[in-house]
Amino acid sequence: MDGIHVCVNRTSETGQDLSKVQAISVMDAIRVYTWNGAYITFEEAIKGSIEPGILADFAVLDTDILACDPAEIVRTKVLMTIVDGRVVYERE
C-alpha cells in the first residue's frame, strides 16, 4: 500500500513533495504491482491479472482504493491474503 500511495500521491512518509507531475492513477499503480510485475519477469501468461487460467493470488483490503480519497490509501489494511487458493494470512 505504501508503494501505491507514493505512485498516486507522490509524497514521502514525511509529506515531502516527490514531484506531483509524475503521479499516476490508482488503477495504473495497481497495474505496476500486478500485471507489470508479471510482465517484467515474462510471467504475464500465468499471473498478474484476474482471468480464467491465471494464478489467483490476491489480497482482500479493508478499503476500496479505487473509490477512497487517494490520501487514505496509505492507511489501507490487508485483511486476508490468498495464495494458490489457500488463505496464508488473515488479520485478527
N, C-alpha and C positions, 0 to 999 in steps of 0.2 A: 504494500500500500504506500510505503514511503516513496518508492520509485515512481509509481503512477502519480502520486501527489506532486512530485517535483516536475515531472513531464508536463502536467496540466497547469500548475500554478507558477512554476519557475521561481520558487522561493526556497531558501535553505531552512534548516531547523530553527535558526535564529531570526528568520524573517528577511534575510538579505535577498535583494532582487538578483536573480540569476538570468537576467535578460528575458523579460516577458515576451519580447518579439519572437522568441523561439518556442513559445508554448504550443502544445498540440492539444487536440480534443481528447476527451476521456476515452472514446472508442479507439482512437489511434494509439493512445497509451496502453490500452488493454491489448491491442494487436502487437505492440512492441514486446510484451511479456508472454504472448501466446504464439500466434502464427509466425511472427517474425523470428522468434527464438527457435522454433522448429525449422524454419526455412534456412537459417544460417548454418544449421547442422545437417542439412539435407534430409530432414525427417518430416517435412510437411505432408507427406503422403500417409504418415501413420499417427501424427499428433499435431496439436496446435489449433485445432478447430473442433466445433461440435457438429458432427455429421456421421451418418452410418459408416461403420468400418474403421473409424478413427478411435484411438485410445481415449478413454473418457476419464482422465484425471482432472479433478476440479475442486474448487473451494466454494463453500457457502458463506456469504458475508452477511453481516447484520445491517447493512445499508445498501440501498440501490445506488451505486456510484455513478450510474448514468443519469439519475434524476436529482441527486442531492446537490447542495451548494458545493462547488469544487473545493472550497477551503476546508470542507469537512471530510474529504477523502482520507486525509491522514489519520483521522480518528476511527476509521472503519476497523472493525474486528472480524477476524476469521472465526466462524462458528464451528465449521467442520471442514475437513479435507478428506477427499476420497481418491484413492489411488488404486488402479486396476480393479475397480468395483468394490473395494473394501474401505471402510472408514479407518483412517490411520491417525486422525486427530479429531477430538470433539471437545469444544470448550465447555467447562463446567458452569 
